[in-house]
Amino acid sequence: MGPNDVEIVRVFARKTTSPNADPTLNPKEAAEIAVEVEAGDAIFRIGAPYEVEITVKDLIDGTNIQTATANVVSGLLSQAPWDKQQAAFVFGIAAAELEKHKGHQCEVYASVYMGLTDPDASFATSPRFLIQR
């Protein structure tokens, strides 16, 4: 990664009690989507504006799974919540929302957009995960 770049390191679904990716989620428990990101040294130090966005897609019925928190986070690099070059953004999903999609395969699409005169973007797709029946 270059000094003026932002990158998604990885994106994954997990149980709220775990720091690790989980290929199956229990529809009776809330879950999280984690997006791990990194910013180059130069762009981080100048505090460029950024936006992190996710879409959680049900691959069976084609609908989007709503997050309990906003699915877009924006701010300035070097300020909270992206106050270190490597950061993680966590988006919650309520159990009631998972219940609507039980038995379905899902995937997360994530993007990071860093806007200056010459904007940069990074895109990533999570490993597929299953919401248990």
TAQUI-V526667 format. One record per residue. N is the residue number from 1. PHI is phi as a letter, one per 30 degrees, with the letter a starting at -180 (* if undefined). D_FIRST is the distance of its C-alpha to the first C-alpha in whole Angstrom. Layout:
n->(N & N)
phi->(PHI & PHI)
d_first->(D_FIRST & D_FIRST)
This chain:
n->(1 & 2 & 3 & 4 & 5 & 6 & 7 & 8 & 9 & 10 & 11 & 12 & 13 & 14 & 15 & 16 & 17 & 18 & 19 & 20 & 21 & 22 & 23 & 24 & 25 & 26 & 27 & 28 & 29 & 30 & 31 & 32 & 33 & 34 & 35 & 36 & 37 & 38 & 39 & 40 & 41 & 42 & 43 & 44 & 45 & 46 & 47 & 48 & 49 & 50 & 51 & 52 & 53 & 54 & 55 & 56 & 57 & 58 & 59 & 60 & 61 & 62 & 63 & 64 & 65 & 66 & 67 & 68 & 69 & 70 & 71 & 72 & 73 & 74 & 75 & 76 & 77 & 78 & 79 & 80 & 81 & 82 & 83 & 84 & 85 & 86 & 87 & 88 & 89 & 90 & 91 & 92 & 93 & 94 & 95 & 96 & 97 & 98 & 99 & 100 & 101 & 102 & 103 & 104 & 105 & 106 & 107 & 108 & 109 & 110 & 111 & 112 & 113 & 114 & 115 & 116 & 117 & 118 & 119 & 120 & 121 & 122 & 123 & 124 & 125 & 126 & 127 & 128 & 129 & 130 & 131 & 132 & 133)
phi->(* & d & d & c & c & b & b & d & d & a & b & a & c & a & d & d & c & b & d & c & d & b & d & b & c & d & d & c & b & d & b & b & c & c & b & c & b & b & c & d & e & d & d & d & d & d & i & d & d & b & b & c & b & b & b & c & c & d & d & d & c & i & d & c & c & d & d & d & c & e & c & b & b & b & l & c & e & i & b & e & d & c & c & b & e & c & b & b & c & b & c & d & b & d & e & d & d & d & e & d & b & d & i & c & d & b & a & c & c & b & b & b & b & b & c & b & e & c & d & b & b & b & b & a & b & d & d & d & b & c & c & e & d)
d_first->(0 & 4 & 7 & 8 & 6 & 8 & 8 & 11 & 11 & 14 & 17 & 21 & 25 & 26 & 30 & 30 & 31 & 28 & 25 & 24 & 24 & 27 & 28 & 31 & 32 & 36 & 37 & 39 & 37 & 34 & 30 & 27 & 24 & 21 & 17 & 14 & 12 & 9 & 8 & 7 & 10 & 11 & 12 & 13 & 15 & 17 & 17 & 16 & 18 & 17 & 18 & 18 & 20 & 22 & 25 & 26 & 28 & 31 & 31 & 35 & 37 & 34 & 34 & 31 & 31 & 32 & 30 & 32 & 30 & 28 & 25 & 23 & 22 & 21 & 21 & 19 & 16 & 17 & 21 & 22 & 21 & 17 & 18 & 16 & 12 & 12 & 15 & 17 & 19 & 23 & 25 & 29 & 31 & 35 & 37 & 39 & 36 & 35 & 39 & 39 & 37 & 38 & 38 & 35 & 32 & 29 & 25 & 23 & 21 & 18 & 16 & 14 & 15 & 14 & 17 & 17 & 19 & 16 & 15 & 12 & 12 & 11 & 14 & 15 & 19 & 20 & 22 & 26 & 28 & 32 & 34 & 37 & 40)
